[in-house]
């Protein structure tokens, strides 16, 4: 059974962690979701929070996603049985492809423990596109 994974940072094609997805997907679309996107300065990767901005990324259709996602869970420091110690939380979100098709997909949302510390160490990306942001900084 196929499931969908929305990515918006280092897992996108051409970025340093795309190797975790490469060869595992059936289809790929440019897509967006609603949220608020930040760049984590010290870590050099993005964080997606809930919000109403348009956040651009890529949507992948992956057969047997649950069997293939464990290495991505590790990369994202997601612990299914211990959310408090997870850097990211895998959640189902609404995604829209460039063609306008609405799809439910898994995505990794940043798990903010201390909002003040988070805001001090991050940069807001108002255009919602981390790949383009990375070219500028």
N, C-alpha and C positions, 0 to 999 in steps of 0.2 A: 504494500500500500504506500502510495506517495504522500509525503507531507511537504510543507513549505517552510523555508528558513529565510528571514529577512536579515540582511547584514548592511551595515552603514559605516564600517571602519576598516580595520586591517584585514578583514576577511574578504573584502571586495577584490575583484579581478585587478591584477596589477599591484596589489599591496602585499606587504611582507608575510601575511598569514593566509593568503589565498590557498596555499598548498593543503590546508586542512579540508578544503571543499573540492579542489581540483580533482576531476575524475569521478566524483561521487554524485554529480547532479545530472538530471535528465534534461532540464530546461532552465533558462535564466532570462529574467526580465529586469529592465530598469523600473524602479518603483519608488513609492514614497509612503510614509506613514505620518501620523500626527505625533508630535513630541517636542522636546526641547533638547538641542544638541550642544554639547560642550567638548572642549579639548582639554585633556588632563595633561598639564605641562610636564610634570615630573615623569609620567609614564609614557608620554608621546603616543597616546591613543584616545579615541573618543568615548563619550559617555552619553547615553540616551536616557532622558528622564521624561516623565509624563508632561504633556503640554499641548499646545495648539498650533505650533509652527509646523510647516511642511518639512519633513526630514527625508532627504533623498538617499537611496541606497540601491541594493540589488536583491531581487527575490529569486531564490533557487528552489526548484522542485527536486526533492531527493527521495528516492525509493528507499523504504525501510529506514527512515530518518533516525528512529530511536536506536537502531543498532549501530548507526554510523556517527552519532553525535557525542559519544563519550569523550573523545579526544578534544572536541571543541569545548565541551563543558569544562575540561581541565584547563584549557587555554584561558577561558573566561573566568576561571576561579569560581565556578558555580558548583555548589554542594547541595544537591537535591534534598538531602535530609537535615541540612543545617544552614538555613537561609541566613542567619545572623553572621556567619563567617564567610558568606559568599560575597565576592566583589560585584558580580553580576547575577541577576535572577532571570532565568529563562521563563518567558511568559508568552501566551498567545495574544497577538495584536491584530488589528485591522490594517491591511496594506492595500494600496491601489497601484496597479501597473500603469505604465505610460499610456496604454490603450484604454484605460478606464475600468478594467476588470477588478472587482473587489474580492480579496482573498484573505482568509485567516492564516496567519503564519506565526511560527515561533520566532522570537527575537530575544536578545540579551539586553535587559534594562539595567542601568547602573543602580546599585544598592547603596543609597546615601545613608550613612550612619550619623555623620556630623555635618550638617548643612553649612555651617560657617567655615569649617576646614575645607569642605568641598569647593565652596565659592572662592576661597583664597587661592586654591591650587588649580583652578580651571579657567578656561576662557570660553565665553559664550559664543556660539557660531550662529548668528542670526539668519544667515542664508540656508542653514540646515544641510550643508553638503561638505562633509569632512574631507573628502578627496580633493576638492577644489581649495579648501582652506589650507591643507597641507602644502600645496604648491606655493602659496603666498608666504608661509612662515618658515 
